[in-house]
């Protein structure tokens, strides 16, 4: 592979993202920003479950954290936060969730600690992804998803199975 091929592929990827999509992922059909985040969380959890069964623990850990963030963002958007005003950091999502009463202060603080100490370590440094860690985090993400969705008047929009 040459540098020229990489440059060409970068251009092709950019063009693909610039075009209006015609075959979008199943379950993401909506024009509502909050519902889109909810459904992304559903899809992330479904993917994490499949990958957990196949032994891809690193990606299950990563996906579980992102699923939690998406469902919290759903609730923030549903509560009136504009998409452009969503917290710009991973820990910021949890802080805002606690501030607005979506999650308790205790849970938000512990999620921040988990993200800083274990997600980042597993992903970037020398932390090892293991089945128990991935399974427990996936279980937590699923429980948070259900908890947040049950607080919503749009719980009927959830596409989790």
C-alpha positions as CSV (number, residue, x, y, z in Angstrom):
1,X,0.0,0.0,0.0
2,X,1.3,3.4,-0.9
3,X,0.9,6.8,0.5
4,X,-1.0,7.7,-2.7
5,X,-3.5,4.9,-2.1
6,X,-4.1,6.1,1.4
7,X,-4.6,9.7,0.2
8,X,-7.1,8.4,-2.4
9,X,-9.0,6.4,0.2
10,X,-9.1,9.4,2.6
11,X,-10.7,11.4,-0.3
12,X,-13.2,8.6,-1.0
13,X,-14.2,8.3,2.6
14,X,-14.6,12.1,2.9
15,X,-16.8,12.0,-0.3
16,X,-18.9,9.2,1.2
17,X,-19.6,11.2,4.3
18,X,-20.4,14.3,2.3
19,X,-23.1,12.5,0.3
20,X,-26.6,12.0,1.7
21,X,-26.8,8.4,2.8
22,X,-29.2,6.1,1.0
23,X,-28.8,2.9,3.0
24,X,-28.8,3.8,6.7
25,X,-28.5,1.4,9.5
26,X,-31.7,-0.3,10.5
27,X,-33.4,1.3,13.5
28,X,-31.9,4.8,13.1
29,X,-34.7,6.2,11.0
30,X,-35.8,9.4,12.7
31,X,-35.5,13.2,12.4
32,X,-35.4,13.8,16.1
33,X,-32.0,14.3,17.6
34,X,-32.9,12.8,21.0
35,X,-34.5,9.7,19.5
36,X,-31.4,9.2,17.2
37,X,-29.2,9.1,20.3
38,X,-31.5,6.7,22.0
39,X,-31.5,4.4,19.0
40,X,-27.8,4.6,18.6
41,X,-27.5,3.4,22.2
42,X,-29.8,0.5,21.4
43,X,-27.6,-0.4,18.4
44,X,-24.4,-0.1,20.4
45,X,-25.8,-2.4,23.1
46,X,-26.9,-5.0,20.4
47,X,-23.4,-4.9,18.9
48,X,-21.7,-5.2,22.3
49,X,-23.8,-8.2,23.1
50,X,-22.8,-9.9,19.8
51,X,-19.1,-9.0,20.3
52,X,-19.1,-10.2,23.9
53,X,-20.3,-13.6,22.7
54,X,-17.5,-13.7,20.2
55,X,-14.8,-12.7,22.7
56,X,-14.0,-9.1,21.5
57,X,-13.7,-7.7,25.0
58,X,-11.9,-4.5,24.2
59,X,-14.6,-3.3,21.8
60,X,-17.3,-4.4,24.2
61,X,-15.8,-2.1,26.9
62,X,-15.5,0.8,24.5
63,X,-19.0,0.2,23.0
64,X,-20.6,-0.1,26.5
65,X,-19.2,3.3,27.6
66,X,-20.4,4.9,24.3
67,X,-23.9,3.3,24.7
68,X,-24.1,4.9,28.2
69,X,-23.2,8.3,26.8
70,X,-25.7,8.1,24.0
71,X,-28.6,7.2,26.3
72,X,-27.7,10.0,28.6
73,X,-27.4,12.4,25.7
74,X,-30.9,11.2,24.6
75,X,-32.3,12.3,28.0
76,X,-30.4,15.5,27.9
77,X,-31.8,16.3,24.5
78,X,-35.2,15.3,25.5
79,X,-34.9,17.7,28.4
80,X,-34.3,20.6,26.2
81,X,-30.5,20.7,25.7
82,X,-29.6,21.7,22.1
83,X,-27.4,19.2,20.2
84,X,-24.7,21.9,19.9
85,X,-24.8,22.4,23.7
86,X,-24.1,18.7,24.7
87,X,-21.1,18.3,26.9
88,X,-17.9,18.0,24.8
89,X,-16.1,15.5,27.0
90,X,-16.9,12.0,28.2
91,X,-16.8,12.9,31.9
92,X,-18.8,16.0,31.1
93,X,-21.8,13.9,30.0
94,X,-21.9,12.2,33.4
95,X,-21.5,15.6,35.3
96,X,-24.4,17.0,33.3
97,X,-26.5,13.9,33.9
98,X,-26.1,14.3,37.7
99,X,-26.7,18.0,37.5
100,X,-30.1,17.4,35.8
101,X,-31.0,14.4,38.0
102,X,-30.8,11.8,35.3
103,X,-28.2,9.8,37.3
104,X,-27.3,10.2,41.0
105,X,-24.1,12.1,41.9
106,X,-22.6,8.9,43.2
107,X,-23.2,7.0,39.9
108,X,-22.0,9.9,37.8
109,X,-18.8,10.2,39.8
110,X,-18.2,6.5,39.6
111,X,-18.8,6.4,35.9
112,X,-16.3,9.2,35.5
113,X,-13.8,7.2,37.5
114,X,-14.5,4.1,35.5
115,X,-14.0,6.0,32.3
116,X,-10.8,7.7,33.4
117,X,-9.2,4.7,35.2
118,X,-10.3,1.7,33.2
119,X,-11.7,2.6,29.8
120,X,-8.8,4.8,28.9
121,X,-6.3,2.3,30.4
122,X,-7.9,-0.6,28.6
123,X,-8.0,1.3,25.3
124,X,-4.8,3.3,25.3
125,X,-2.4,1.8,27.8
126,X,-1.6,-1.5,29.4
127,X,-5.0,-2.5,30.8
128,X,-6.2,-5.9,29.7
129,X,-9.7,-6.5,28.4
130,X,-11.1,-9.6,29.9
131,X,-14.4,-11.4,29.7
132,X,-15.6,-10.5,33.3
133,X,-14.7,-6.9,32.9
134,X,-16.5,-6.6,29.5
135,X,-19.5,-8.6,30.7
136,X,-19.9,-6.5,33.8
137,X,-19.6,-3.2,32.0
138,X,-22.1,-4.4,29.3
139,X,-24.5,-5.4,32.1
140,X,-24.1,-1.9,33.7
141,X,-24.6,-0.2,30.3
142,X,-27.8,-2.2,29.7
143,X,-29.1,-1.4,33.2
144,X,-28.4,2.3,32.8
145,X,-30.0,2.3,29.4
146,X,-33.2,0.7,30.8
147,X,-33.2,3.1,33.8
148,X,-32.8,6.2,31.7
149,X,-35.4,5.1,29.1
150,X,-37.9,4.4,31.8
151,X,-37.6,8.0,32.9
152,X,-38.7,9.1,29.4
153,X,-42.0,9.9,27.8
154,X,-40.4,8.6,24.6
155,X,-39.6,5.1,25.9
156,X,-41.8,3.7,23.1
157,X,-39.0,4.9,20.7
158,X,-36.5,2.5,22.2
159,X,-35.5,-0.2,19.7
160,X,-33.8,-2.6,22.1
161,X,-34.9,-6.2,22.0
